Each structure stands twice: as C-alpha cells, then as structure tokens.
Amino acid sequence: MAKLTLNDVSNLQNEGSAVNTINNNSTATEVALENTLSRDGTSPNQMVADLDMNSNQILNCPFATSPSEPVTLGQLNASAVRFDVPQALTAGQQQQARDNIGSGSGGGGGGGSVSSVFGRSGIVTALTGDYTVAQVTGAAPLASPTFTGVPAAPTAVPGTNNTQLATTAFVQAAAGGGGAVSSVFTRSGAVVATAGDYTATQVTNTPAGGIAATTVQAAITELDTEKANLASPTFTGVPAAPTAAGGTNSTQIATTSFVTTAGNLKADLASPTFTGVPAAPTAAASTNTTQIATTAFVDTSFVKTPATNTADNVPQWNGANSKTLKNGLTVGTGANNLVQLNGSSQLPAIDGSLLTGISAASTTNFNCGILARSSATLLTFTPFNGDRIKINGTVFAIPTAGIAGLANTSVFVNGTGASNLAANTLYYVYAFSNAGTVTADFSTTSHATSTTAGNVGVEIKSADNTRTLIGMIRTNASSQFADSTSQRFVLNWFNRRTIIARASYTDDRSVTGTTYTEGNTELRPEILVWSGEPIHLWVNATATIITGIGTIFLALSTDNTTPVSKGEGQGNGTSAGAGYSFFVACSQTPYLAEGYHFGQLWFKAQAGGVTAMVAGGGTAFPDTQCFLYAKVLG
C-alpha cells in the first residue's frame, strides 16, 4: 500500500474547503516523513519493525567494534583462526582431528575453526603470562639461570662495587692488567699475614695529638724522645695524677687536691675556726690567762642559775659581784614589767602616753595613700595624707613611686600571678606583702572588717588578713582602666573625695505620649559607689513642647529601674509645631548596692499626641545642652 496519499484541490473558489484539503495533505506528509529513516540521523531514526532487504545488500559497513554491530564477511575471515588437518592422516584420524577442533567441514584439507585461545575468543592478542619461561625454547629463568656457550655482558665502569655482572675485562682492569698474583711474601696459595711481613717503617701513621710522624717507626722514635725517665723524672706543663684517699701515708704522688683536703682538716694557728664539739683541758678555778676556757671551767667559776625558774621572767644577779642568778623581772604589760615584742616584731597594745619624740601620725594613721589612673594600662597607689599602710598587723611604707602590680596585664588576679584583667569586670584592689614588697592583687571577692588581734579595724579581703583593701575599679570593654568625665571607674577606700560623672546628649531628643521614655542611652553617667554611700543624681536641661499644648514631666533613675518624677514644666505649641522653651532641673539621691551603676533621664508629655523635646545641641537649640550628673564619695 502507498505510504502517502494526497487529495487534490479541485478549485480555489471555496476557500474553506481548499484550506482544509491543503492542511490535511500537510498533516499526511508530516506523518509519512516521520515514518522514514533519516540519512543524517535526525530523530526518530529507529526501526519499529523488521527491515526486509528483499535480497539486496547493505554496502560499505564499518569495522565492527562492539557486540551489537554487524560483522562483514571480510572481517570474519580476517579474525578466524584456522587449523589444517595433515593429509598424511588416515580418514578416521582426520575426522578425529576435526572433532577435537570442534567442527567438521568436509573432506581432506578442510580445517575447523578454533573457538578460543588462552580462554579468549575473537581477535586474540598475546598477553603477558600466556607462556612460561619453560615453554619458550632457549630461554633462561631470571632466578638462578644456567648459561651455556660463551655468555657476554656489558663491562662495568672501573671502581663499580655493586651486584652488576663482572666481565673478564672488568676483572683484568681491576687487577692492573697484569693477570693473577702468583705469590705474596714468597708464599702462594691461601696466604695469611704473619709476623715479620712488614717493618715499622712500612706501616703508615696518621698524625694526631702531639705526634707528627707519618710512619709507625717514626712515631715510636718521637714518643721515645718525649717520655719521662722512670728514675728522677722531670715533668713539664701541668702533670696530673690520681688523688690519693684521705689519710693515705705512702710513696703515692700527692696531688694539689690531696694536699688541700688534708690542710682543710687542720685549724689555723692564728684565729682558728673549730667545728663539731672541740674539747680542751679545763683550767683550774680562778685561772685568768689566755688558756681556753671549757664549759666546765665557766660553770664552776662564773654563772649559777637560780634554784627555781619562773616562766616569763628575766633572771637577775643575786647581788653585787655575785656570780649566781635569781628570778628577775616579769615580762608583760603590767607595772614594772619588761615589754616584749609580739610574734610580728611589734610592741603589744600598751599606753604610749609617756613616749616622747614619736609622731602620732606615724603610729596611728595607717589609712594613707591614694589610688589613681595613670594611663589606660596603668594605675598608681602613692603616698597621700601619710605613707603608711597596715597589712596583716604589720605596718609598711608606701613607696614614693607607688606600690607594684597595678597594670592590666601580667599582674595578680584573685591571688594568681602573671594574670590579665577581664573586660567590663568589677575588681576590688587589695595590697599585700609579696616577699616584703607591697604589691596589688585584683580580686572579685568582696571585703570585710578584720577582727583579728593586731589587725582589728582594717578593711580586708573577706576572711583574708593578708589583703588590705585600697580601692575598687571597673575595666572597660578593652580590659583597660577608665576614669573619664562620663565613666568614673576608679574609687578610693582611703582619703575619699567627691567624684562626679557627667553625660550629655549629642542631639535634641523627643518623645510623644504619656509614658516615661529614656531620651537616649548616651545620657548615662557611669560611676562606682561604696556600700552605705549615697549617689546624688541631678539634671540641668532645656525642654519644650513641639507638638500640642501640655506639660513635660522629667524623672530620674539608675540601672533601668522605675523612674521617679522629679520635675515638670509647661509649654504650648503653635499650629506650626513650634513651642517656647523653659529650663527644667531635678535631682534624686538614692542609696544603692555597692558596685557599678549608671544614671538615666526619662521624660514624657502630659497628654497623648503631645510631643516633648529636651535640647541636646541640635538644630532646634544649637547653643543649649542637657547634662546629667552623678556624684559619690571615693
């Protein structure tokens, strides 16, 4: 049947009919083309049914490279392996050979095809391992080969010393070209060296040490001229010998070490120094010469202890010219008592009203010194109102240049040396004795008043009398010291004075509504305070109503606590939103917990929709500023 049948267009008068006929013919043409094989491989290009060549051939097929490709007769003949059956065999033998090959193909001379070689079919190429050395005629194995005939090999370079084959040419060259040695020292065979083969002059010597000779004989001669005689030798230089044991008394050489040791065991005649328990004859009673006085002589001739001894008494002579002692004065703080220093080398607590020539400040004022910021990385604690500080019951002098250990790195922190301060951290600063040097110790542990005898009343690190409180500090975000106008982070324990922190706006600030709102966090003076000390807050500001008419309320607080109304002012705005300004001031004096605090200013309008503004040097009031102050003692 025809693959494509088209309808003729009978006329073009009926436009609709003509268009339909043409469109149908185009569709039929597309379907027919889609069912045709493409020469250039355009899809679809696969058969969906068997291809009948109708006894025609497919020509110019390429060489097949995969199992799914067709093979030509030429390729098949070229790849087949053929075996001819010898004609000398009987007909039965020939048939058996064909059967063994795997296919029978007719009469004499016809060969059968090989199905596989070395387990491989197709075009078989020889591979490593197809044959062993034993299957190759005339091949020698790599391991322990046995050569025949006259085998040859490359001659190694003279001096070669490895596993390379040595040819006869290499051996002859190594032997000097003169052939084999016939005899050694007139002996042949396996010659072994014996005494007398060489003289001392024939043996070379490498000069070393003090010997310059180059032969053994010359070295012997040189040594013979340099040795000392056994009888009455004369040494030069610095001769050395073994040191004899102490107490040796023989003809052994005495070294300087032996003599020195022996001499150290003897006392000098002039100003001798004895050790151990030296003994001497006891002189007769009343002897008064340069003779040594033994303990027995002294005991019988001079001091006699009292018959009874009382604790805490100093013995006295029994009388004028007496050589015996009696119980003497009592040690204590009562009338007619001897005063004794305590365990800290200090006088006990006694009435000093009759002492003269002693400054009262030097004995009673130990609250001296002042703590100050020197730089971002250094504090100082120097003398102020005196130069004494009491630490663990002992009074120390404050050096003129200040005490040690007040940097922010490599210092004592919580008792550990070589430590660094942390950022934004409150530290108490204590002074302690570091092997006699007054040194600072930064600690996060709070303080208490000592009740220990000798240190009573001194403010110390809690439960640690070795640390005396001198101040409080707080580091900034860079772990450094700060004591600026708005951040007063250095506080003294001794010699406190008024400290004021002040913060200000950098622009005008406004709020709308009846809820207290902090104008801006930049208006926060930061300060430290001791427990029991008040912190006084006050603000000086210019305020105005910029929208509506109403009253402005100002309030102060600390640390984001509830604001307390402390001031108010009234104003009104115009339709253009410009009101008149007025000065407002308020203050607050709370008692806060010891440590770090910051002050805050809050303000609001009386009614909703009213906008209140506090001047901060902005465009509305460029010459007016708002200041918030915080004042403490420290």
C-alpha positions as CSV (number, residue, x, y, z in Angstrom):
1,M,0.0,0.0,0.0
2,A,1.1,3.6,-0.6
3,K,2.8,5.3,2.4
4,L,1.4,8.7,1.3
5,T,-1.9,9.6,-0.4
6,L,-2.8,13.2,-1.1
7,N,-6.1,14.7,-2.1
8,D,-6.3,17.1,-5.0
9,V,-7.7,20.6,-4.6
10,S,-10.4,20.8,-7.3
11,N,-10.8,24.6,-7.2
12,L,-10.0,27.6,-5.0
13,Q,-13.4,29.1,-5.2
14,N,-14.5,27.5,-1.9
15,E,-11.8,29.0,0.3
16,G,-12.7,26.9,3.4
17,S,-12.7,23.6,1.5
18,A,-9.4,24.4,-0.2
19,V,-7.7,25.3,3.1
20,N,-8.9,22.1,4.8
21,T,-7.6,19.9,1.9
22,I,-4.2,21.6,1.9
23,N,-3.9,21.3,5.7
24,N,-4.9,17.6,5.6
25,N,-2.3,17.0,2.9
26,S,0.4,18.7,5.0
27,T,-0.5,16.6,8.0
28,A,-0.3,13.4,6.0
29,T,3.0,14.5,4.6
30,E,4.4,15.1,8.1
31,V,3.2,11.6,9.3
32,A,4.8,10.0,6.2
33,L,8.1,11.8,6.8
34,E,8.2,10.8,10.4
35,N,7.9,7.1,9.3
36,T,11.0,7.5,7.1
37,L,14.7,6.7,8.0
38,S,16.9,9.8,8.1
39,R,20.2,9.9,6.4
40,D,21.7,12.4,8.8
41,G,20.3,10.6,11.9
42,T,17.5,13.1,12.7
43,S,15.2,11.5,15.3
44,P,13.1,9.4,15.1
45,N,15.6,7.1,13.3
46,Q,14.9,3.7,14.8
47,M,13.1,0.7,13.2
48,V,9.9,-0.3,14.9
49,A,9.5,-3.5,12.7
50,D,11.8,-5.9,10.8
51,L,13.7,-4.5,7.8
52,D,13.3,-6.6,4.7
53,M,16.2,-6.1,2.3
54,N,14.4,-8.2,-0.4
55,S,17.7,-10.0,-1.3
56,N,19.5,-6.6,-1.6
57,Q,22.8,-6.0,0.2
58,I,24.0,-3.4,2.8
59,L,27.2,-2.0,1.5
60,N,30.2,-0.2,3.0
61,C,29.7,-1.4,6.6
62,P,32.3,-0.1,9.0
63,F,34.6,-2.3,11.0
64,A,32.6,-3.7,14.0
65,T,33.8,-2.5,17.4
66,S,31.0,-3.7,19.7
67,P,28.9,-6.9,20.1
68,S,25.7,-5.1,18.8
69,E,27.3,-4.1,15.4
70,P,27.1,-6.2,12.2
71,V,30.3,-8.0,11.0
72,T,31.2,-8.2,7.3
73,L,32.5,-11.4,5.7
74,G,35.9,-9.9,5.3
75,Q,36.1,-9.0,9.0
76,L,35.0,-12.6,9.8
77,N,37.6,-14.2,7.6
78,A,40.3,-12.0,8.9
79,S,39.6,-12.8,12.6
80,A,39.0,-16.6,12.3
81,V,41.8,-19.0,13.4
82,R,42.2,-22.0,11.1
83,F,43.9,-25.3,11.6
84,D,44.8,-27.6,8.6
85,V,44.4,-31.3,9.1
86,P,47.5,-33.1,7.9
87,Q,46.8,-35.2,4.7
88,A,49.1,-38.0,5.9
89,L,46.5,-39.0,8.5
90,T,44.0,-41.7,7.7
91,A,40.4,-40.7,7.1
92,G,39.5,-41.7,10.6
93,Q,42.4,-39.8,12.1
94,Q,41.4,-36.7,10.1
95,Q,37.8,-36.9,11.3
96,Q,39.1,-37.3,14.9
97,A,41.2,-34.2,14.5
98,R,38.2,-32.2,13.2
99,D,36.1,-33.5,16.1
100,N,38.9,-32.4,18.5
101,I,38.9,-28.9,17.0
102,G,35.2,-28.6,17.5
103,S,33.7,-28.6,14.0
104,G,33.6,-30.9,10.9
105,S,33.8,-29.3,7.4
106,G,34.2,-31.9,4.7
107,G,37.0,-33.8,3.2
108,G,40.7,-33.7,3.2
109,G,42.4,-30.4,3.7
110,G,39.4,-28.8,5.2
111,G,40.2,-27.2,8.6
112,G,37.9,-26.4,11.5
113,S,37.8,-23.0,13.4
114,V,39.3,-22.5,16.9
115,S,36.6,-21.5,19.4
116,S,39.1,-19.8,21.9
117,V,42.9,-19.2,22.5
118,F,44.1,-18.9,26.1
119,G,40.5,-18.7,27.2
120,R,39.8,-15.7,24.9
121,S,37.8,-15.6,21.7
122,G,37.6,-13.1,18.8
123,I,40.8,-11.4,17.7
124,V,43.3,-12.8,20.3
125,T,46.4,-10.9,21.0
126,A,49.3,-12.3,23.1
127,L,49.4,-11.1,26.7
128,T,51.9,-11.3,29.5
129,G,51.6,-14.7,31.2
130,D,50.3,-16.6,28.2
131,Y,53.6,-18.6,28.1
132,T,56.1,-19.6,30.9
133,V,59.9,-19.5,30.6
134,A,59.9,-23.3,30.4
135,Q,57.6,-23.1,27.3
136,V,60.0,-20.8,25.4
137,T,62.8,-22.6,23.7
138,G,66.3,-21.4,24.7
139,A,65.1,-19.0,27.4
140,A,66.9,-18.9,30.8
141,P,65.0,-18.1,34.0
142,L,65.6,-14.8,35.9
143,A,66.3,-16.7,39.2
144,S,69.5,-18.9,39.2
145,P,69.9,-19.1,35.3
146,T,72.4,-21.6,33.9
147,F,74.2,-20.2,30.8
148,T,76.0,-22.3,28.2
149,G,78.4,-21.4,25.5
150,V,80.2,-18.0,25.9
151,P,77.7,-15.6,27.6
152,A,78.5,-11.9,27.3
153,A,77.5,-8.8,29.3
154,P,78.3,-5.1,29.4
155,T,81.6,-4.3,31.2
156,A,81.1,-2.2,34.3
157,V,82.9,1.1,34.8
158,P,86.2,0.7,36.8
159,G,85.6,1.1,40.5
160,T,82.0,-0.2,40.3
161,N,81.1,-2.0,43.6
162,N,77.5,-3.4,43.3
163,T,75.6,-6.5,42.1
164,Q,76.4,-5.8,38.3
165,L,78.0,-8.7,36.4
166,A,81.8,-8.6,36.3
167,T,83.1,-9.4,32.9
168,T,86.7,-10.8,32.3
169,A,87.6,-7.3,31.0
170,F,86.4,-5.7,34.3
171,V,88.5,-8.2,36.4
172,Q,91.6,-7.8,34.3
173,A,91.4,-4.0,34.6
174,A,90.8,-4.2,38.4
175,A,93.9,-6.4,38.7
176,G,96.1,-3.8,37.0
177,G,96.2,-5.7,33.7
178,G,98.9,-7.9,34.9
179,G,96.9,-11.1,35.5
180,A,96.6,-13.1,38.7
181,V,99.0,-12.8,41.7
182,S,101.4,-15.7,41.8
183,S,102.7,-15.3,45.3
184,V,102.7,-13.0,48.4
185,F,105.7,-12.7,50.6
186,T,107.2,-15.7,48.6
187,R,104.1,-17.7,49.7
188,S,101.4,-19.0,47.3
189,G,98.0,-20.5,47.9
190,A,95.7,-19.0,50.6
191,V,98.3,-16.6,52.1
192,V,97.7,-15.4,55.7
193,A,99.6,-12.4,57.1
194,T,102.3,-13.4,59.6
195,A,104.7,-11.6,61.9
196,G,107.6,-10.0,60.0
197,D,105.7,-9.4,56.8
198,Y,106.0,-5.7,57.3
199,T,108.5,-3.5,59.2
200,A,107.5,-0.5,61.3
201,T,108.8,1.9,58.7
202,Q,106.4,0.3,56.1
203,V,103.3,0.9,58.2
204,T,101.9,4.4,57.8
205,N,100.7,6.5,60.8
206,T,98.1,9.4,60.7
207,P,99.5,12.4,62.7
208,A,97.3,13.2,65.7
209,G,97.6,15.0,69.1
210,G,101.2,15.9,69.6
211,I,102.6,13.2,67.3
212,A,103.6,14.5,63.8
213,A,105.2,11.2,62.4
214,T,103.7,9.6,59.3
215,T,105.1,6.1,59.9
216,V,104.9,3.8,63.0
217,Q,108.7,3.7,63.4
218,A,109.0,7.5,63.3
219,A,106.1,7.8,65.8
220,I,107.9,5.3,68.2
221,T,111.1,7.4,67.9
222,E,109.2,10.6,68.6
223,L,107.5,9.1,71.7
224,D,110.8,7.8,73.0
225,T,112.3,11.3,72.9
226,E,109.2,12.8,74.8
227,K,108.8,10.4,77.6
228,A,110.0,11.0,81.2
229,N,112.6,8.8,82.8
230,L,111.5,6.3,85.5
231,A,114.3,7.4,87.7
232,S,114.1,11.1,88.8
233,P,111.7,12.2,86.0
234,T,111.4,15.9,85.2
235,F,107.8,16.8,84.2
236,T,106.8,20.0,82.4
237,G,103.4,21.6,81.8
238,V,100.7,20.7,84.3
239,P,101.2,17.0,85.0
240,A,98.2,15.2,86.7
241,A,97.9,12.1,88.8
242,P,95.2,10.2,90.7
243,T,94.3,11.8,94.0
244,A,95.0,9.5,97.0
245,A,92.3,8.8,99.6
246,G,92.3,11.0,102.7
247,G,94.7,9.7,105.3
248,T,97.0,7.9,102.8
249,N,100.6,7.8,104.1
250,S,102.7,6.2,101.4
251,T,105.1,7.0,98.4
252,Q,102.0,7.7,96.2
253,I,102.1,11.1,94.5
254,A,100.3,13.7,96.4
255,T,98.1,15.9,94.2
256,T,97.2,19.5,95.0
257,S,93.7,18.2,95.7
258,F,95.1,15.7,98.3
259,V,97.1,18.4,100.0
260,T,94.2,20.9,100.1
261,T,91.9,18.4,101.6
262,A,94.4,17.4,104.2
263,G,95.0,21.1,105.0
264,N,91.3,21.8,105.5
265,L,91.2,19.2,108.3
266,K,93.7,21.3,110.3
267,A,92.9,24.5,112.2
268,D,95.0,27.6,111.6
269,L,97.2,28.7,114.5
270,A,96.0,32.3,114.0
271,S,92.2,32.7,114.6
272,P,91.3,29.0,114.2
273,T,87.7,28.1,113.5
274,F,86.7,24.7,115.0
275,T,83.7,22.6,114.1
276,G,81.9,19.7,115.7
277,V,82.5,19.5,119.5
278,P,86.1,20.6,120.2
279,A,87.5,19.7,123.6
280,A,90.3,21.1,125.7
281,P,91.8,20.7,129.2
282,T,89.8,22.5,131.9
283,A,91.8,25.3,133.6
284,A,92.0,25.5,137.3
285,A,89.5,27.7,139.1
286,S,90.3,31.4,139.1
287,T,92.7,31.0,136.2
288,N,93.0,34.3,134.4
289,T,95.2,33.7,131.3
290,T,94.8,33.2,127.6
291,Q,94.2,29.5,128.2
292,I,91.0,28.1,126.6
293,A,88.0,28.1,129.0
294,T,85.9,25.0,128.7
295,T,82.2,24.8,129.6
296,A,83.2,23.1,132.8
297,F,85.5,26.0,133.8
298,V,82.8,28.5,133.1
299,D,80.1,26.6,135.0
300,T,82.2,26.3,138.1
301,S,83.7,29.7,138.0
302,F,81.0,32.1,136.9
303,V,77.3,31.9,136.4
304,K,74.9,30.0,138.7
305,T,71.3,29.5,137.6
306,P,68.6,30.3,140.2
307,A,67.3,27.4,142.3
308,T,63.9,27.8,140.8
309,N,62.9,29.2,137.4
310,T,59.6,31.0,136.7
311,A,58.1,31.3,133.2
312,D,58.1,34.8,131.6
313,N,60.9,36.1,134.0
314,V,64.2,37.6,133.1
315,P,67.0,36.4,135.6
316,Q,68.9,39.0,137.7
317,W,72.2,38.8,139.6
318,N,71.8,37.8,143.2
319,G,73.7,40.8,144.4
320,A,76.8,43.0,143.8
321,N,79.7,41.0,142.4
322,S,77.6,37.8,142.6
323,K,78.1,35.0,140.2
324,T,74.7,33.5,140.7
325,L,71.3,34.4,139.3
326,K,67.8,34.7,140.8
327,N,64.3,35.1,139.4
328,G,64.1,38.6,137.9
329,L,61.6,41.0,136.3
330,T,58.3,39.7,134.9
331,V,57.7,40.1,131.1
332,G,54.3,41.6,130.4
333,T,52.4,44.9,130.2
334,G,51.8,45.5,133.9
335,A,53.5,47.9,136.2
336,N,57.3,47.4,136.4
337,N,57.2,44.7,133.7
338,L,59.6,44.3,130.8
339,V,57.8,44.8,127.4
340,Q,58.4,42.1,124.8
341,L,57.7,42.3,121.0
342,N,55.0,40.1,119.8
343,G,55.2,37.5,117.0
344,S,55.0,40.2,114.3
345,S,58.0,42.1,115.8
346,Q,55.6,44.8,117.1
347,L,55.0,46.3,120.5
348,P,51.9,45.0,122.2
349,A,48.9,47.3,122.8
350,I,50.1,49.5,125.7
351,D,49.6,53.0,126.8
352,G,52.1,55.2,124.9
353,S,51.2,58.5,126.6
354,L,54.6,58.9,128.2
355,L,56.5,58.1,124.9
356,T,58.2,61.2,123.5
357,G,59.7,62.1,120.2
358,I,57.4,59.8,118.2
359,S,55.0,61.2,115.6
360,A,51.4,60.4,116.3
361,A,50.7,60.1,112.6
362,S,53.4,57.5,112.1
363,T,52.0,55.3,114.9
364,T,48.2,55.6,114.4
365,N,47.5,56.7,110.8
366,F,47.7,53.7,108.6
367,N,44.9,54.9,106.2
368,C,47.3,56.6,103.8
369,G,47.7,56.5,100.0
370,I,45.5,57.3,97.0
371,L,44.5,55.1,94.0
372,A,44.5,56.9,90.6
373,R,44.5,56.1,86.9
374,S,47.9,56.9,85.3
375,S,47.0,55.5,81.8
376,A,44.7,53.1,80.0
377,T,47.0,50.3,81.1
378,L,48.3,51.5,84.5
379,L,47.1,52.6,87.9
380,T,49.1,54.1,90.8
381,F,48.8,53.9,94.6
382,T,51.1,56.6,96.0
383,P,51.5,58.3,99.4
384,F,48.7,60.7,100.4
385,N,47.9,62.0,103.9
386,G,50.9,59.9,105.0
387,D,52.9,57.0,103.7
388,R,51.9,54.0,105.9
389,I,49.6,51.1,105.4
390,K,48.9,48.1,107.7
391,I,48.8,44.6,106.2
392,N,48.2,41.6,108.4
393,G,49.2,43.5,111.5
394,T,52.4,44.9,110.1
395,V,52.9,48.5,109.0
396,F,54.5,49.0,105.7
397,A,55.8,52.2,104.0
398,I,54.2,53.2,100.7
399,P,57.0,53.8,98.2
400,T,57.1,57.3,96.7
401,A,56.8,55.9,93.2
402,G,53.8,53.7,94.3
403,I,53.2,50.0,95.0
404,A,53.9,47.3,92.5
405,G,51.4,45.3,90.3
406,L,48.9,47.9,89.1
407,A,49.0,47.2,85.3
408,N,46.1,45.5,83.5
409,T,48.3,42.5,82.3
410,S,50.8,40.2,84.0
411,V,49.5,41.0,87.5
412,F,48.0,39.2,90.5
413,V,44.3,38.4,89.8
414,N,42.5,36.6,92.6
415,G,45.8,35.6,94.1
416,T,47.3,34.2,90.9
417,G,50.3,36.0,89.4
418,A,51.0,36.7,85.7
419,S,47.3,37.1,85.0
420,N,45.4,39.6,82.8
421,L,42.3,41.6,83.7
422,A,38.9,40.7,82.0
423,A,36.7,43.2,80.1
424,N,33.8,45.0,81.8
425,T,34.6,43.5,85.2
426,L,34.4,45.0,88.7
427,Y,37.6,44.3,90.8
428,Y,38.4,45.1,94.4
429,V,42.1,46.2,94.7
430,Y,44.0,44.8,97.7
431,A,47.5,45.4,98.9
432,F,49.6,42.5,100.2
433,S,53.2,41.8,101.1
434,N,54.9,39.9,98.3
435,A,58.2,38.8,100.0
436,G,58.4,42.3,101.6
437,T,57.3,44.3,98.6
438,V,53.8,45.9,98.8
439,T,52.0,44.6,95.7
440,A,48.5,44.9,94.4
441,D,46.1,42.0,94.0
442,F,42.9,42.5,91.8
443,S,40.1,40.4,93.2
444,T,36.4,39.7,92.5
445,T,35.9,38.8,96.2
446,S,34.3,41.4,98.4
447,H,35.7,42.9,101.6
448,A,35.1,42.8,105.4
449,T,36.4,44.5,108.5
450,S,39.1,42.5,110.3
451,T,38.6,41.3,113.9
452,T,42.0,39.6,114.2
453,A,44.2,40.9,117.0
454,G,46.9,43.2,115.7
455,N,44.8,43.9,112.6
456,V,41.5,44.9,114.1
457,G,39.5,47.5,112.1
458,V,41.5,47.1,108.9
459,E,39.3,46.6,105.8
460,I,40.5,43.3,104.3
461,K,39.5,40.8,101.6
462,S,36.8,38.6,103.2
463,A,38.5,36.1,105.5
464,D,42.0,37.0,104.4
465,N,44.0,39.3,106.6
466,T,47.0,39.2,104.2
467,R,45.0,41.5,101.8
468,T,44.2,45.1,102.8
469,L,41.6,47.0,100.7
470,I,42.8,50.1,98.9
471,G,40.1,50.7,96.3
472,M,37.6,49.5,93.6
473,I,37.9,49.6,89.8
474,R,36.0,48.5,86.7
475,T,37.6,47.7,83.4
476,N,36.1,48.9,80.1
477,A,35.3,46.8,77.0
478,S,39.0,46.7,76.1
479,S,40.1,45.3,79.6
480,Q,41.7,48.7,80.3
481,F,41.3,51.4,83.0
482,A,38.9,54.2,82.6
483,D,38.4,57.4,84.6
484,S,36.8,59.9,82.2
485,T,34.1,62.5,82.6
486,S,31.3,60.0,81.8
487,Q,33.0,56.9,83.2
488,R,34.4,57.2,86.8
489,F,35.8,53.7,87.2
490,V,38.4,54.3,89.9
491,L,37.3,54.5,93.5
492,N,39.5,55.0,96.7
493,W,38.9,53.3,100.0
494,F,41.2,55.7,101.8
495,N,41.1,59.5,101.5
496,R,37.8,59.6,99.6
497,R,36.9,62.8,97.8
498,T,33.9,64.0,95.7
499,I,33.7,62.2,92.3
500,I,31.3,63.5,89.6
501,A,30.4,61.7,86.4
502,R,28.6,63.7,83.7
503,A,27.0,62.7,80.4
504,S,25.3,64.8,77.7
505,Y,23.2,64.4,74.6
506,T,24.7,64.8,71.1
507,D,21.4,66.0,69.6
508,D,17.9,67.1,70.5
509,R,15.8,64.2,71.9
510,S,12.0,64.0,71.8
511,V,9.2,61.6,72.9
512,T,5.5,61.5,72.3
513,G,2.8,60.3,74.7
514,T,2.3,59.8,78.4
515,T,4.8,57.0,79.1
516,Y,8.2,57.8,80.6
517,T,10.8,57.2,77.9
518,E,14.6,57.4,78.1
519,G,15.6,60.0,75.6
520,N,18.8,58.2,74.6
521,T,21.2,55.8,76.2
522,E,24.1,58.2,75.6
523,L,22.9,60.2,78.6
524,R,24.1,57.7,81.1
525,P,26.9,58.8,83.5
526,E,28.6,55.6,84.8
527,I,30.1,55.5,88.3
528,L,31.2,53.2,91.2
529,V,29.8,53.6,94.8
530,W,30.7,52.1,98.2
531,S,28.0,50.5,100.3
532,G,26.4,53.0,102.6
533,E,27.4,56.0,100.4
534,P,24.6,57.9,98.6
535,I,24.7,58.6,94.9
536,H,23.4,62.0,94.0
537,L,21.8,62.5,90.6
538,W,20.7,65.8,89.0
539,V,19.9,67.1,85.6
540,N,20.1,70.6,84.0
541,A,18.1,70.7,80.8
542,T,16.1,73.0,78.4
543,A,12.8,71.5,77.3
544,T,9.9,72.5,75.0
545,I,6.6,71.2,73.6
546,I,7.0,70.9,69.8
547,T,3.5,69.4,69.1
548,G,0.3,70.3,71.0
549,I,-0.1,72.0,74.4
550,G,0.7,70.4,77.7
551,T,3.2,69.7,80.5
552,I,6.6,68.0,80.3
553,F,7.5,65.6,83.2
554,L,11.1,64.6,83.9
555,A,12.2,61.7,86.0
556,L,15.5,60.1,87.1
557,S,16.5,56.5,87.9
558,T,19.5,54.2,87.9
559,D,20.2,50.9,86.2
560,N,16.9,50.7,84.2
561,T,14.8,50.9,87.4
562,T,11.4,52.6,87.5
563,P,11.8,56.3,87.0
564,V,10.7,58.7,89.8
565,S,9.1,62.0,88.7
566,K,11.4,64.8,89.9
567,G,10.5,67.8,87.8
568,E,8.0,69.3,85.4
569,G,7.4,72.3,83.1
570,Q,4.7,73.6,80.9
571,G,4.6,74.8,77.4
572,N,2.4,75.1,74.3
573,G,2.9,74.5,70.6
574,T,1.6,76.5,67.7
575,S,-0.1,75.2,64.6
576,A,3.3,75.1,63.0
577,G,4.6,72.9,65.8
578,A,7.0,75.4,67.4
579,G,6.6,76.0,71.1
580,Y,8.5,78.0,73.6
581,S,11.3,76.6,75.8
582,F,11.9,76.6,79.5
583,F,14.7,75.4,81.9
584,V,14.0,72.3,83.9
585,A,16.1,70.8,86.8
586,C,15.5,67.8,89.1
587,S,17.6,65.6,91.4
588,Q,17.5,62.3,93.3
589,T,19.7,60.8,96.0
590,P,19.2,57.1,96.3
591,Y,21.3,54.6,98.4
592,L,22.4,51.8,96.1
593,A,24.2,48.4,96.4
594,E,28.0,48.6,96.3
595,G,29.5,48.5,92.9
596,Y,28.8,49.7,89.3
597,H,25.8,51.9,88.4
598,F,24.6,54.4,85.8
599,G,22.1,57.2,85.9
600,Q,19.2,57.8,83.5
601,L,16.9,60.7,82.4
602,W,13.3,59.9,81.4
603,F,10.6,62.3,80.2
604,K,7.0,62.3,78.9
605,A,4.2,64.6,77.9
606,Q,1.1,65.2,80.0
607,A,-1.4,64.2,77.3
608,G,-1.4,61.8,74.3
609,G,-0.4,63.4,71.0
610,V,1.8,65.9,72.7
611,T,5.5,65.7,71.7
612,A,8.0,66.9,74.3
613,M,11.7,67.6,73.5
614,V,14.8,68.1,75.6
615,A,17.5,70.2,73.9
616,G,20.8,68.5,73.2
617,G,22.7,70.9,70.9
618,G,20.7,70.0,67.8
619,T,19.2,72.3,65.2
620,A,16.3,73.5,67.4
621,F,18.7,74.7,70.2
622,P,22.2,74.6,68.9
623,D,23.6,76.5,71.8
624,T,21.8,74.6,74.6
625,Q,22.9,71.3,76.1
626,C,21.4,68.8,78.6
627,F,23.7,67.4,81.3
628,L,23.0,64.5,83.7
629,Y,25.3,64.3,86.7
630,A,26.1,61.5,89.2
631,K,28.1,62.3,92.4
632,V,29.7,60.0,95.0
633,L,32.5,60.0,97.5
634,G,35.5,57.9,96.6
